[in-house]
Amino acid sequence: MDEADRSSAGPGPAEARRPEDESPQPSGLMDLLGVAAVLLDAEGRVVLWSPQAEELYGYTAEEALGQYAAHLLVHPGQWDWVIKTFTEVMESGTRWGGTFPIRCKDGSTRLVELRNMRLMDDHGDFYALGLGTDSPRLRQVERELALSTRLVSQSPIGIAILDNDLTYVAVNPALERIHGIPREEHLGRHYREVMSDPEFEEAETAMREVLRTGVPLLDRSPIVARTLADPEPRAWAISVYRLEDTWGHVLGVAELVVDVTDRYRSAREATETRRRLALIADGAARIGTTLEADQTARELADVVVPEFADVAAVDVLDSVLDEHRPPTREGAPALFRALAVKAAYATDAATAADPPGRITAYAPDRLATLCVRTGRPILVPHTAGSDLSHIARDEHAAMLLARAGVHSYLAVPLTARGITLGFLGLTRARDPRPFDEDDLAIAAELASHAAVCIDNARAHQHVRNAAETLQRSLLPSAPPDLPGLQVASRYRPAQAAYEIGGDWYDVLPLSGDRTALAVGDVMGSGIEAAAAMGRLRTATTAFAGLSLDPAQVLEQLDSITSGLEQYIATCVYAVYDPHRRECRIANAGHLPPALVCRGGHPQLLDVPTGAPLGVGGVPFETTTFPFGPGDQLVLYTDGLVETRQHSIDERLDTLLRLLDTPASPLEETCDRLLAELRHPDDHDDVALLIACAQSLASDGADVHRRSA
């Protein structure tokens, strides 16, 4: 066998080991004890004297050799007993051991632990060998050894001694209990043979680092793993330090192991509890920031992914959002409208869910249908068999879920005020944790909060739809064909997250080819504001037909508004006379109209603002200004120009800048102003009315007659 073969074969039997294979350093224990060796001939004379004997007894070899040991080392009173015992050892070959008071060179007495035995040389002659060490020192070593043995054997901490190859050479009973493996199955085996779980690879690496550097590893973060004897994972805190003898020779490592499973589980449960509470608190803060059902669903999905689930889908019954659709009949497929889908990563499980906006029929045996029909959550900790077919909308979606590795599913109803609106579907695939009862409780809490917000959004949308329908029905359907005047108008309700307001405009034909123009804003929102706006518009129509001065019309409207239960409105009312080519206008707390004269730059009309309608008793003033062909008058409500980010002066300047452009059709001007000034998230209604003076058909005939 060559050197490589011998190396790979490992260590051989003890009798085959060579001296050079052993440690070059002697054990420190013998040096610590300082064992003295003295050899006596058959007559009791000293024939050999070790250096340790000189240190222990005080005599040099020259002083001791050839002397009778009894005379040299024993007090006279004990000579007879010593000679008798020496004779018995030499004649019978028995050994004697015990503690004996030795007389030292300086006359003092030292208690020495002795072991005496007979030796025979190759000539058949007998000698007596006496080995001795200081008795107090030996007793101290014994006490320390006994204490160490008891500490190790009785310690509740698991202790293992491993050699330089990380082979177990000793374990205490506590470690046997912690590992669940008997001492015999530890000894002689490598660390990773016993602790085979992959989690212990890092511990093995740490031990080798301790062997190399001598820097101890103290209270390492718990290792959570399984042993050969226990399939349930447990947690251990491990400390490792290097063992050295008195010469500094590395003997191996000591491993201290504490089973911290209970503490680890408690800490993990506390951490999990904090995580759950944080998730619920996060949901309370982030879900329901608007009165938009779609946005609320997206916020719910954002909260649970990826912290809680790999994929989340929020679906509601289509009949919940569409008030005109009848509820699903018992036993019929359930029609769901998908509101939100969120995935923690690219996965087929997200493709298996319905994309937002899609309406899908789920068969009666689908878990989503059962969830909303019963109003109870459905927990599938471990999917198996046909589970995925009952989770997915169809077999293709079930195949996608299987391909994505979905192993756990949770469906929670979205219930608010006793009505089930839809469900929250959650899946886990990459996350190895199965959903459990605690997860169900968290999901139910989040779903309940989101359901109330969705229900609020639904109710708000219904009210808003009614208010918008009412308001639009009260506005003029289309500007009439007016003599000498072209008009364009726009009405934009507030966005879905806000209530409909009380903005309105009106174009009223009057006698003598005149036209009344009005734009107003009832402060407040909802159906009440829309109804108040309708009453004011009706009154405006009635008073306009009386050919009253604009200021007088506002005075009558002020009187009516004062009786509308705390409603206040602003209004600007103008009357255009194409024959006089002038416009008369009065303002009741409204923003100033913009005037664009043909060939000139836009400007805000300098009209007395007046008090809002409903204040009562405040006079209004009528202002007259020329308004000829090509001139434009722009009337608007504050929703067009007011924002939270800019001052009203900045916004009015922007309005004038947008109007200071080459002439364009009025419809295009309306669209441009709305596009440039109105933000998609604006929270107020907008009413916009633009009037452009035109030449009367009779004007041309008059000019022809005058020229003739």
C-alpha positions in Angstrom: 0.0 0.0 0.0 1.5 3.4 -1.0 1.3 6.6 1.1 -2.0 7.7 -0.6 -3.6 4.4 0.1 -2.5 4.5 3.7 -3.9 8.0 4.0 -7.2 7.2 2.6 -7.5 4.0 4.7 -7.5 6.1 7.8 -5.8 5.3 11.1 -4.9 1.6 11.8 -5.0 -0.4 15.0 -3.2 1.1 18.0 -0.3 -1.4 17.8 0.4 -0.3 14.3 0.7 3.4 15.1 4.2 4.9 15.0 5.6 7.1 17.7 6.0 10.0 15.3 2.3 9.8 14.6 1.6 10.7 18.2 1.7 14.2 19.8 5.3 15.5 20.1 4.4 17.1 23.4 4.1 15.1 26.6 1.0 15.2 28.8 1.0 18.0 31.3 -0.6 15.9 34.0 2.5 14.0 34.9 4.5 17.2 35.1 1.7 18.8 37.2 1.9 15.9 39.8 5.7 15.8 39.7 5.9 12.0 40.2 9.2 11.0 41.8 10.8 7.6 41.1 13.2 5.8 43.6 14.6 2.3 43.0 15.9 0.2 46.0 17.9 -3.0 45.9 16.9 -6.0 48.0 18.7 -4.6 51.0 16.8 -1.3 50.9 19.6 0.9 49.5 18.9 3.6 46.9 20.2 2.6 43.5 18.3 5.0 41.3 17.1 8.5 42.1 15.0 10.7 39.7 15.2 14.5 39.4 11.6 14.6 40.6 12.7 12.8 43.8 15.3 15.5 44.4 12.6 18.1 44.0 10.2 16.3 46.2 12.5 15.1 49.0 15.3 17.6 48.8 18.3 15.2 48.4 20.5 15.2 45.4 21.2 11.9 43.6 24.8 12.0 45.0 23.4 12.4 48.5 20.8 9.6 48.1 22.5 6.9 46.1 23.8 4.0 48.2 22.0 5.1 51.3 19.4 3.1 53.1 16.1 4.6 52.2 14.6 4.0 55.7 17.4 6.0 57.3 17.3 8.7 54.7 13.6 9.3 54.3 11.8 7.8 57.4 11.6 9.2 61.0 13.2 6.7 63.5 9.9 6.0 65.2 8.6 4.4 62.0 11.6 2.4 61.0 10.2 -1.0 62.2 6.9 -0.6 60.3 8.7 0.5 57.1 11.2 -2.4 57.3 8.4 -4.9 57.9 6.3 -3.6 55.0 9.4 -3.5 52.7 10.1 -7.1 53.5 6.5 -8.2 52.7 6.7 -6.4 49.3 10.0 -7.9 48.4 9.1 -11.5 49.6 5.5 -11.8 48.3 5.5 -9.3 45.5 2.4 -7.5 46.8 2.1 -3.8 46.2 1.6 -1.2 48.8 0.2 2.2 48.4 -0.9 5.0 50.7 0.0 8.3 52.3 3.2 8.4 54.3 5.0 11.2 56.2 8.4 11.5 54.5 11.3 13.2 56.3 12.9 15.7 53.9 16.5 16.9 53.8 15.7 20.0 55.7 14.2 18.0 58.5 10.6 18.9 57.6 7.9 16.3 57.1 6.0 16.0 53.8 3.0 13.9 53.2 3.6 11.9 50.1 1.3 9.6 48.2 3.3 6.5 47.6 3.0 3.4 45.4 5.6 0.6 46.1 6.0 -2.5 44.0 8.6 -5.2 43.4 10.6 -5.4 40.1 12.7 -8.2 38.7 15.6 -7.8 36.4 16.9 -10.2 33.7 19.1 -11.9 36.3 16.3 -12.7 38.6 17.2 -10.1 41.2 14.5 -8.2 42.9 14.2 -4.5 43.4 11.6 -2.2 45.0 10.2 0.8 43.0 8.7 3.6 44.9 6.6 6.2 43.0 5.6 9.2 45.0 4.0 12.6 44.6 3.1 15.4 47.0 -0.1 14.3 48.7 -1.8 17.8 49.1 -1.2 18.5 45.5 -2.6 15.1 44.5 -5.7 15.7 46.6 -6.2 19.1 45.0 -6.0 17.5 41.5 -8.4 14.8 42.6 -10.8 17.4 44.0 -10.7 19.4 40.8 -11.1 16.3 38.7 -14.0 15.2 40.8 -15.6 18.6 40.6 -15.1 18.8 36.9 -16.6 15.3 36.5 -19.6 16.2 38.5 -20.0 19.5 36.7 -20.0 17.8 33.4 -22.2 14.8 34.4 -24.7 16.8 36.4 -24.8 19.9 34.2 -28.2 20.7 32.6 -26.1 22.1 29.7 -25.1 19.6 27.1 -21.4 19.2 26.8 -19.4 17.4 24.2 -15.7 17.0 23.7 -14.5 16.5 20.1 -11.0 15.9 18.8 -9.2 17.8 16.1 -11.1 15.8 13.5 -14.4 16.7 15.1 -15.0 13.2 16.3 -16.9 12.8 19.5 -14.7 11.6 22.4 -17.0 12.4 25.3 -20.6 13.6 25.9 -22.4 14.2 29.1 -25.9 12.9 30.0 -27.5 16.2 29.3 -26.3 16.2 25.7 -27.7 12.6 25.3 -31.1 13.9 26.4 -30.9 17.0 24.2 -29.9 15.1 21.1 -32.1 12.1 22.0 -29.1 9.9 21.1 -27.2 7.6 23.5 -23.6 8.3 24.4 -22.5 5.1 22.6 -23.9 6.4 19.3 -21.9 9.6 19.7 -18.5 8.3 20.6 -16.1 7.7 17.7 -18.4 9.3 15.2 -17.9 12.5 13.3 -20.0 15.5 14.3 -21.9 15.6 11.0 -22.6 11.8 11.2 -24.6 12.5 14.4 -25.9 16.0 13.5 -26.7 15.3 9.9 -29.3 18.0 9.3 -28.0 20.6 6.7 -28.5 23.3 9.3 -25.5 22.0 11.2 -23.1 22.6 8.3 -22.6 26.1 9.6 -21.9 24.9 13.1 -19.3 22.5 11.7 -17.6 25.4 9.9 -17.6 27.4 13.0 -16.0 24.6 15.0 -13.2 24.4 12.5 -12.7 28.1 12.7 -12.4 27.9 16.5 -9.9 25.1 16.1 -7.9 27.3 13.7 -8.0 30.6 15.5 -8.7 29.7 19.2 -11.3 32.5 19.3 -14.4 31.0 21.1 -17.9 31.1 19.6 -20.2 32.2 22.4 -24.0 31.7 22.4 -24.4 31.4 18.6 -27.8 32.3 17.2 -30.1 29.3 17.7 -29.8 26.5 15.2 -33.3 25.1 14.3 -33.0 21.6 13.0 -33.8 18.0 13.4 -31.7 15.1 14.9 -31.6 11.5 13.8 -33.8 10.6 16.8 -36.4 13.5 16.6 -38.3 14.4 13.5 -39.6 17.6 15.0 -37.4 20.6 14.7 -35.8 22.0 17.8 -33.7 25.0 18.6 -30.2 24.9 20.2 -27.9 27.7 21.3 -24.3 26.6 20.9 -21.0 27.8 22.3 -17.6 26.4 21.2 -14.2 26.9 22.6 -10.8 25.3 21.9 -9.2 22.8 24.3 -5.4 23.0 24.9 -3.0 21.2 27.3 -0.5 22.9 29.5 2.0 22.9 26.6 -0.5 24.7 24.4 -1.1 21.7 22.3 -4.6 21.8 20.7 -6.6 18.8 21.9 -9.9 19.6 20.2 -13.0 21.6 21.0 -15.6 21.6 23.7 -19.2 22.2 22.6 -21.8 23.6 25.0 -25.4 23.0 23.9 -28.5 24.5 25.5 -32.0 23.5 24.3 -33.8 26.8 23.8 -36.8 25.4 21.8 -39.4 26.7 24.3 -37.7 30.1 24.4 -37.3 30.1 20.6 -40.9 29.2 20.0 -42.1 31.8 22.5 -40.0 34.5 20.9 -41.1 33.4 17.5 -44.8 33.5 18.6 -44.2 36.9 20.1 -42.6 38.1 16.8 -45.4 36.5 14.8 -48.0 38.2 17.1 -46.2 41.6 16.6 -46.1 40.9 12.8 -49.8 40.2 12.8 -50.7 43.2 14.8 -48.5 45.3 12.6 -50.2 43.9 9.5 -53.6 44.7 10.9 -52.5 48.2 11.9 -51.0 48.7 8.4 -54.3 47.5 6.9 -56.3 49.9 9.0 -54.1 52.8 7.8 -53.8 51.9 4.1 -57.1 50.3 3.2 -60.0 52.7 2.5 -58.2 55.9 1.7 -60.8 56.8 -0.9 -64.4 56.1 -1.7 -63.4 54.0 -4.7 -64.2 50.3 -4.6 -61.4 49.4 -7.1 -58.8 51.4 -5.2 -59.9 49.8 -1.8 -59.5 46.4 -3.4 -56.0 47.3 -4.6 -55.1 48.6 -1.2 -56.2 45.3 0.4 -54.1 43.3 -2.1 -51.1 45.6 -1.5 -51.3 45.0 2.3 -51.4 41.2 2.1 -48.8 40.7 -0.6 -46.0 39.7 -0.2 -46.0 39.8 3.6 -48.9 37.4 4.0 -49.5 35.7 0.7 -47.8 35.1 -2.6 -50.9 36.0 -4.6 -54.1 37.8 -3.6 -57.3 38.3 -5.6 -60.2 40.5 -4.6 -63.5 39.7 -6.3 -67.0 41.0 -5.6 -70.4 39.8 -6.8 -71.3 41.7 -9.9 -74.8 42.3 -8.4 -73.2 44.3 -5.6 -71.7 46.9 -7.9 -74.4 46.9 -10.5 -77.6 47.8 -8.7 -79.7 46.9 -11.8 -78.4 43.3 -11.9 -80.5 40.9 -9.9 -78.8 38.7 -7.2 -77.6 35.2 -8.3 -80.2 32.6 -7.8 -79.5 29.7 -5.4 -77.8 26.9 -7.2 -76.8 29.0 -10.2 -73.2 30.1 -11.0 -72.0 33.1 -9.2 -71.0 36.1 -11.3 -67.9 37.8 -9.8 -66.3 41.0 -11.0 -62.5 41.0 -10.4 -61.3 44.2 -8.7 -57.7 43.5 -7.9 -54.9 40.9 -8.4 -51.5 41.2 -6.8 -48.5 38.7 -7.0 -45.3 38.8 -5.0 -43.4 37.6 -8.1 -44.1 36.5 -11.7 -46.1 33.3 -11.4 -48.8 31.3 -13.2 -50.9 31.6 -10.1 -51.5 35.2 -10.9 -52.5 34.3 -14.5 -55.0 31.8 -13.0 -56.8 34.7 -11.3 -59.3 36.9 -13.2 -57.8 40.2 -14.3 -59.4 43.3 -12.9 -62.6 44.3 -14.6 -63.5 40.8 -15.9 -66.8 39.3 -15.0 -66.6 35.5 -14.6 -69.2 32.9 -13.6 -68.0 30.5 -10.9 -69.8 27.1 -10.7 -71.8 26.3 -7.5 -69.1 23.8 -6.4 -66.2 26.3 -6.5 -64.8 27.4 -3.1 -65.3 31.0 -4.0 -69.0 30.4 -4.6 -69.4 28.4 -1.4 -67.5 31.2 0.5 -69.9 33.9 -0.5 -73.0 31.7 -0.3 -72.3 30.7 3.3 -70.5 33.8 4.4 -67.9 31.6 6.0 -64.1 31.5 5.3 -62.6 28.4 3.7 -59.2 27.2 4.7 -57.2 24.6 2.7 -53.9 24.2 4.6 -52.5 21.6 2.2 -54.0 21.3 -1.3 -54.4 17.7 -2.5 -56.4 15.8 -5.0 -59.1 17.9 -6.6 -58.7 20.9 -4.4 -57.1 23.0 -7.1 -60.0 22.2 -9.4 -62.4 23.6 -6.8 -60.3 26.7 -6.2 -59.8 27.7 -9.8 -62.5 29.0 -12.2 -61.8 26.2 -14.7 -59.5 23.3 -15.4 -57.0 25.5 -17.3 -56.7 27.8 -14.3 -56.3 24.7 -12.1 -53.4 23.5 -14.2 -51.8 27.0 -13.9 -52.1 26.8 -10.1 -50.6 23.3 -10.0 -47.7 24.5 -12.3 -47.1 27.5 -9.9 -46.8 25.1 -7.0 -49.7 26.4 -5.0 -49.9 24.3 -1.8 -52.2 26.3 0.5 -55.3 28.4 -0.1 -57.6 30.7 1.9 -60.9 32.3 0.9 -62.4 34.9 3.2 -65.8 36.6 2.6 -66.0 40.3 2.3 -68.9 40.9 4.6 -70.3 44.3 5.7 -73.4 45.1 7.5 -74.6 41.5 7.2 -74.2 41.4 3.4 -71.5 39.3 1.7 -70.1 41.5 -1.1 -67.4 39.1 -2.4 -64.3 37.3 -1.2 -60.6 37.7 -0.7 -58.6 34.7 -2.2 -55.1 34.0 -1.0 -52.6 31.4 -2.2 -49.1 30.4 -1.1 -46.6 28.6 -3.4 -43.1 29.9 -2.9 -43.8 30.7 0.8 -43.5 27.2 2.4 -45.8 28.0 5.4 -49.3 26.6 5.1 -52.2 28.9 6.1 -53.4 28.2 9.6 -56.2 29.3 11.9 -54.1 32.4 13.0 -53.7 33.4 9.4 -57.4 33.0 8.9 -58.1 35.4 11.8 -55.8 38.0 10.3 -57.2 37.7 6.8 -60.8 37.9 8.3 -59.9 41.1 10.1 -58.4 42.7 7.0 -61.2 41.5 4.8 -63.8 42.9 7.2 -62.2 46.3 7.2 -61.9 46.3 3.5 -65.5 45.1 3.1 -66.9 48.0 5.1 -64.8 50.4 2.9 -66.1 48.8 -0.3 -69.6 48.9 1.0 -69.2 52.6 1.8 -67.8 53.2 -1.7 -70.7 51.2 -3.2 -73.3 53.2 -1.2 -71.6 56.4 -2.0 -71.5 55.6 -5.7 -75.2 54.8 -5.7 -76.0 58.2 -4.0 -73.5 59.9 -6.3 -75.1 58.4 -9.4 -78.5 59.5 -8.2 -77.2 63.1 -7.5 -75.4 63.2 -10.9 -78.5 62.0 -12.7 -80.6 64.6 -10.9 -78.1 67.3 -11.6 -77.7 66.5 -15.2 -81.5 66.4 -15.7 -81.7 69.9 -14.3 -79.1 71.3 -16.7 -80.0 72.5 -20.2 -79.7 69.7 -22.6 -78.2 71.8 -25.4 -77.8 75.6 -25.9 -80.7 76.9 -28.1 -80.2 78.7 -31.4 -79.7 82.3 -30.2 -79.8 85.5 -32.3 -76.4 87.1 -32.4 -74.8 84.7 -30.0 -72.9 81.4 -30.1 -72.4 79.4 -26.9 -70.6 76.3 -25.8 -70.9 74.7 -22.4 -69.4 71.9 -20.2 -70.4 70.3 -17.0 -68.0 67.9 -15.2 -69.0 66.2 -11.9 -66.5 65.7 -9.1 -64.4 62.5 -9.4 -65.9 59.3 -8.0 -64.3 59.7 -4.6 -66.2 62.9 -3.9 -69.9 64.0 -3.8 -71.6 65.7 -6.7 -71.9 69.4 -6.0 -74.4 72.1 -7.0 -72.7 73.8 -10.0 -74.9 74.8 -12.8 -75.1 77.0 -15.9 -78.1 78.3 -18.0 -78.7 80.0 -21.3 -82.1 81.7 -21.5 -83.6 83.3 -24.6 -85.3 86.7 -23.8 -87.5 89.1 -25.7 -85.9 91.5 -28.2 -83.3 88.9 -29.3 -81.6 89.2 -25.9 -80.0 86.2 -24.1 -79.5 85.7 -20.3 -76.4 83.8 -19.3 -76.0 82.4 -15.8 -73.4 80.3 -14.0 -73.7 79.4 -10.3 -72.5 77.2 -7.5 -74.5 76.0 -4.5 -72.1 75.3 -1.7 -72.4 71.8 -0.4 -72.7 68.4 -2.1 -74.9 65.5 -2.7 -78.6 65.2 -3.7 -79.5 68.1 -1.4 -77.1 70.5 -3.1 -78.4 69.3 -6.5 -82.0 69.8 -5.5 -81.2 73.3 -4.2 -79.4 74.1 -7.5 -82.6 72.9 -9.4 -84.7 75.3 -7.3 -82.4 78.2 -8.0 -82.2 77.5 -11.7 -86.0 77.3 -11.9 -86.3 80.6 -10.1 -83.6 82.1 -12.4 -85.7 81.1 -15.4 -88.8 82.6 -14.0 -87.2 86.0 -13.0 -85.3 86.2 -16.3 -88.6 86.1 -18.2 -89.7 89.3 -16.3 -87.1 91.4 -18.0 -85.6 92.4 -14.7 -82.2 94.1 -14.4 -79.4 91.6 -13.6 -79.0 93.1 -10.1 -82.8 92.7 -9.5 -82.7 89.1 -10.6 -79.9 88.4 -8.0 -81.9 90.1 -5.3 -84.8 87.8 -5.9 -82.6 84.8 -5.9 -81.0 86.0 -2.7 -84.4 86.1 -1.1 -85.2 82.5 -2.2 -81.8 81.1 -1.2 -82.2 82.6 2.3 -85.0 80.2 2.8 -83.2 77.1 1.7 -82.0 75.9 5.1 -78.5 77.3 5.4 -77.6 76.9 1.7 -75.4 79.6 0.2 -74.7 80.0 -3.5 -72.6 82.2 -5.7 -73.9 83.3 -9.1 -73.0 85.6 -12.0 -75.9 86.7 -14.2 -75.6 88.5 -17.5 -77.9 89.7 -20.2 -76.6 90.2 -23.8 -78.4 92.6 -26.2 -77.1 92.0 -29.8 -78.8 95.2 -31.1 -77.1 97.4 -28.6 -73.9 95.2 -28.7 -73.6 95.4 -25.0 -73.8 93.1 -22.0 -75.2 93.9 -18.6 -73.9 91.8 -15.7 -74.2 91.4 -11.9 -72.2 89.2 -9.5 -73.2 87.5 -6.3 -69.9 86.4 -4.7 -68.7 84.6 -7.8 -65.3 84.5 -9.5 -64.9 87.3 -12.1 -65.8 86.4 -15.7 -63.1 86.6 -18.3 -63.6 88.9 -21.4 -61.8 88.3 -24.6 -62.3 91.2 -27.0 -61.6 90.6 -30.7 -58.0 91.6 -31.4 -57.2 92.2 -27.8 -55.8 90.3 -24.8 -58.1 88.4 -22.3 -58.9 90.2 -19.1 -61.0 89.7 -16.0 -64.0 91.9 -15.9 -63.9 94.5 -13.2 -67.4 93.7 -11.8 -68.4 94.4 -8.1 -68.2 91.0 -6.5 -71.2 91.4 -4.2 -72.2 88.9 -1.4 -73.2 85.3 -2.1 -76.9 84.4 -2.4 -78.4 83.5 0.9 -76.6 86.1 3.0 -79.7 88.4 2.7 -80.2 92.1 2.5 -77.0 93.0 0.6 -77.6 95.1 -2.6 -76.2 94.0 -5.9 -74.9 96.2 -8.8 -75.3 95.9 -12.5 -72.3 96.7 -14.7 -72.6 97.4 -18.5 -69.8 96.8 -21.0 -69.6 96.7 -24.8 -69.8 93.2 -26.3 -69.6 93.1 -30.1 -69.1 90.5 -32.7 -66.1 88.3 -32.1 -65.9 89.1 -28.4 -66.1 86.2 -25.9 -67.4 86.1 -22.4 -66.1 83.1 -20.2 -68.2 82.2 -17.2 -67.0 79.4 -14.9 -67.3 77.9 -11.4 -64.4 77.7 -8.9 -63.8 74.0 -9.7 -62.1 75.0 -12.9 -59.4 77.2 -11.3 -59.1 76.4 -7.6 -56.4 73.8 -6.4 -54.7 73.1 -3.2 -51.3 73.6 -4.6 -51.6 77.1 -6.2 -53.0 80.4 -5.2 -56.2 81.6 -6.9 -54.3 84.5 -8.6 -51.9 82.1 -10.2 -54.7 80.0 -11.5 -56.6 83.0 -12.9 -53.4 84.1 -14.7 -53.2 80.6 -16.2 -56.8 80.9 -17.4 -56.1 84.2 -19.1 -52.9 82.8 -20.7 -54.9 79.8 -22.1 -57.5 82.2 -23.5 -54.8 84.4 -25.2 -54.5 82.2 -28.2 -55.5 82.4 -31.9 -59.3 82.2 -32.4 -60.6 78.6 -32.3 -64.1 77.0 -32.1 -65.7 77.5 -28.8 -66.1 73.7 -28.3 -62.3 73.3 -28.7 -61.7 76.2 -26.2 -63.9 74.4 -23.6 -62.1 71.2 -24.0 -58.6 72.9 -23.9 -59.5 74.7 -20.7 -60.8 71.6 -19.0 -57.7 69.6 -20.1 -55.2 72.2 -19.0 -56.8 73.4 -15.8 -58.7 70.5 -14.3 -56.7 67.7 -12.6 -58.1 64.1 -12.8 -58.3 64.0 -9.0 -60.1 67.4 -8.6 -62.7 67.2 -5.9 -65.1 69.8 -7.1 -67.7 70.1 -9.9 -67.0 72.4 -12.9 -69.6 74.4 -14.9 -68.2 76.3 -17.9 -70.0 78.6 -20.3 -68.4 80.5 -23.2 -70.5 83.0 -25.2 -69.2 84.6 -28.4 -71.1 87.6 -30.0 -72.1 87.2 -33.6 -73.4 89.7 -36.2 -77.2 89.6 -36.6 -78.5 88.7 -40.0 -80.4 92.0 -40.0 -77.1 93.9 -39.5 -76.1 93.3 -43.0 -79.4 94.6 -44.5 -79.2 97.7 -42.4 -75.8 98.4 -43.7 -76.9 97.8 -47.3 -79.8 100.2 -46.9 -77.6 102.9 -45.3 -75.1 102.6 -48.1 -77.8 102.9 -50.7 
